[in-house]
Amino acid sequence: MDARMKRLAWLIAFAWPIALTAQDAPASKLAKRYGYTYEAILYPQKTPQEALQAVVNCLDGKKIDYLLAHLTDPKFVDESVAQYARSYKGNDDARTILGFERLVRETVAHFQEDPLLIKELRQYLKDAAWEVQEDAAIGTLKNASPRRVFFRKLEERWFLENKQQ
C-alpha cells in the first residue's frame, strides 16, 4: 500500500465516525422557519452586535421575510403569525403561510411609516453601549434617547426582541 492509500485509509477510519455522529445530531427547530433556511454566513448571529448588523442588512436588502423568520424573536413571530392565521380559512399550513405573509406586510409598512427606525438601528451599530448577559443583551445609545435595542439568545444565536422600555 503506498503512502496516499494509507492516508486515505486513516482518513476514512477516523472521519467516518465523526460524520455519522454529525448526521445523528438533531436538527435545530430554528434551522428552517416559514420556508427560509438559516444563513449563518450571510447573516451571522453569534453576538448581539452581529445580529443587529444582520437586521440592518436585511432591512437594507428588503429581506423582511428573512428578518422575521430568523432574526426576530421566534416566540413573538410565532404568536403574531398564529394570531393572524386565525382570521383566514383553509388548512393550518395555508393559514400559517397567510399569517406570515401578513406579518411581513405589516412589518414593511411599519418601517415605511417611520424611516427613522432604520437610521436609529444604524446608530446602535456605531455607538451603542452594550449590557450583555448569558441570554439577554441591551444596547443603549449614549445620548438621551429613551429607546433601547433588546436581544435574547436561543441555541447559540441572538434574536431581536420586539419590546421597548
C-alpha positions as CSV (number, residue, x, y, z in Angstrom):
1,M,0.0,0.0,0.0
2,D,1.5,3.3,-1.0
3,A,1.5,6.4,1.3
4,R,-1.5,8.0,-0.3
5,M,-3.6,4.9,0.2
6,K,-2.5,4.7,3.8
7,R,-3.5,8.3,4.4
8,L,-6.9,7.7,2.7
9,A,-7.4,4.6,4.9
10,W,-6.6,6.6,8.1
11,L,-8.9,9.4,7.0
12,I,-11.8,7.0,6.4
13,A,-11.2,5.2,9.6
14,F,-11.2,8.4,11.7
15,A,-13.6,10.7,9.7
16,W,-16.3,8.2,9.2
17,P,-17.4,8.0,12.9
18,I,-17.4,11.8,13.1
19,A,-19.5,12.1,10.0
20,L,-22.0,9.6,11.4
21,T,-22.2,11.4,14.7
22,A,-22.8,14.7,12.9
23,Q,-25.7,13.1,10.9
24,D,-27.3,11.8,14.1
25,A,-27.4,15.3,15.7
26,P,-31.0,16.5,15.9
27,A,-31.8,19.4,13.6
28,S,-32.4,22.7,15.3
29,K,-36.0,23.9,15.5
30,L,-34.7,27.2,14.3
31,A,-32.8,26.0,11.2
32,K,-35.7,26.4,8.9
33,R,-38.7,28.6,9.6
34,Y,-41.5,29.7,7.4
35,G,-39.7,28.3,4.4
36,Y,-36.5,30.1,5.0
37,T,-33.3,28.3,5.9
38,Y,-30.9,30.0,8.4
39,E,-27.9,31.5,6.6
40,A,-25.1,31.8,9.2
41,I,-22.6,33.2,6.7
42,L,-24.8,35.9,5.2
43,Y,-26.5,36.8,8.5
44,P,-24.3,35.8,11.5
45,Q,-25.8,36.0,15.0
46,K,-23.0,34.9,17.3
47,T,-23.1,38.2,19.2
48,P,-25.9,40.7,19.7
49,Q,-23.8,43.2,17.6
50,E,-23.6,40.7,14.7
51,A,-27.3,40.0,14.9
52,L,-28.0,43.8,14.8
53,Q,-25.8,44.1,11.7
54,A,-27.7,41.2,10.1
55,V,-31.0,43.0,11.0
56,V,-29.8,46.2,9.3
57,N,-28.5,44.2,6.3
58,C,-32.0,42.6,5.9
59,L,-33.7,45.9,6.1
60,D,-31.3,47.5,3.6
61,G,-31.8,44.5,1.3
62,K,-35.6,44.5,1.8
63,K,-35.4,40.9,3.2
64,I,-38.2,41.4,5.8
65,D,-39.3,37.8,5.4
66,Y,-35.9,36.5,6.4
67,L,-35.6,39.1,9.2
68,L,-38.9,37.8,10.7
69,A,-38.1,34.1,10.1
70,H,-34.5,34.1,11.5
71,L,-33.5,37.4,13.2
72,T,-36.6,38.3,15.2
73,D,-37.6,36.6,18.5
74,P,-39.2,33.4,17.3
75,K,-41.8,33.5,20.2
76,F,-43.0,36.9,19.1
77,V,-43.1,35.9,15.4
78,D,-44.9,32.6,16.0
79,E,-47.5,34.3,18.3
80,S,-48.1,37.0,15.7
81,V,-48.4,34.5,12.8
82,A,-50.8,32.4,14.9
83,Q,-53.0,35.4,15.7
84,Y,-53.2,36.5,12.0
85,A,-53.7,32.9,10.8
86,R,-56.9,32.7,12.9
87,S,-58.5,35.2,10.5
88,Y,-58.1,33.0,7.5
89,K,-59.9,30.0,6.2
90,G,-58.3,26.8,5.0
91,N,-55.9,24.2,6.4
92,D,-53.4,25.0,9.1
93,D,-50.4,25.2,6.6
94,A,-52.2,27.6,4.3
95,R,-53.4,29.8,7.2
96,T,-49.8,29.9,8.6
97,I,-48.4,31.0,5.3
98,L,-51.1,33.7,5.0
99,G,-50.4,34.8,8.6
100,F,-46.7,35.0,8.0
101,E,-47.2,37.0,4.8
102,R,-49.5,39.4,6.6
103,L,-46.8,39.9,9.3
104,V,-44.3,40.6,6.6
105,R,-46.6,43.2,5.0
106,E,-47.3,44.9,8.3
107,T,-43.6,45.0,9.2
108,V,-42.7,46.5,5.9
109,A,-45.4,49.2,6.4
110,H,-44.2,49.8,10.0
111,F,-40.7,50.6,8.7
112,Q,-42.0,52.7,5.8
113,E,-44.1,54.8,8.2
114,D,-41.1,55.5,10.4
115,P,-37.9,55.5,8.3
116,L,-36.0,57.0,11.3
117,L,-36.2,53.5,12.9
118,I,-33.7,52.1,10.4
119,K,-31.5,55.2,10.8
120,E,-31.6,54.7,14.6
121,L,-30.7,51.0,14.3
122,R,-27.6,52.0,12.3
123,Q,-26.8,54.4,15.1
124,Y,-26.9,51.5,17.5
125,L,-24.3,49.7,15.4
126,K,-21.9,52.6,15.7
127,D,-22.5,54.0,19.1
128,A,-24.4,51.6,21.4
129,A,-23.1,50.7,24.8
130,W,-24.0,47.0,25.4
131,E,-25.0,45.2,28.5
132,V,-24.6,41.5,27.6
133,Q,-25.7,38.7,29.9
134,E,-25.7,35.0,29.3
135,D,-29.0,35.0,27.3
136,A,-30.0,38.7,27.1
137,A,-28.5,41.9,25.8
138,I,-29.5,45.5,25.8
139,G,-28.0,48.2,23.5
140,T,-28.3,51.8,24.7
141,L,-27.3,54.9,22.9
142,K,-25.1,57.3,24.8
143,N,-27.3,60.3,24.1
144,A,-30.5,60.8,26.0
145,S,-32.6,58.5,23.7
146,P,-35.3,56.7,25.7
147,R,-35.2,53.7,23.3
148,R,-33.1,50.7,23.6
149,V,-32.5,47.6,21.5
150,F,-33.1,44.2,23.0
151,F,-31.8,40.8,22.1
152,R,-32.2,37.3,23.5
153,K,-30.1,34.2,23.0
154,L,-31.6,30.9,21.8
155,E,-29.5,27.9,20.6
156,E,-26.3,29.9,20.3
157,R,-27.9,32.7,18.2
158,W,-29.1,36.2,19.2
159,F,-32.5,37.4,18.2
160,L,-34.0,40.9,18.1
161,E,-36.8,41.3,20.6
162,N,-39.9,43.4,19.9
163,K,-40.0,45.5,23.0
164,Q,-39.2,48.9,24.3
165,Q,-38.7,50.4,27.7
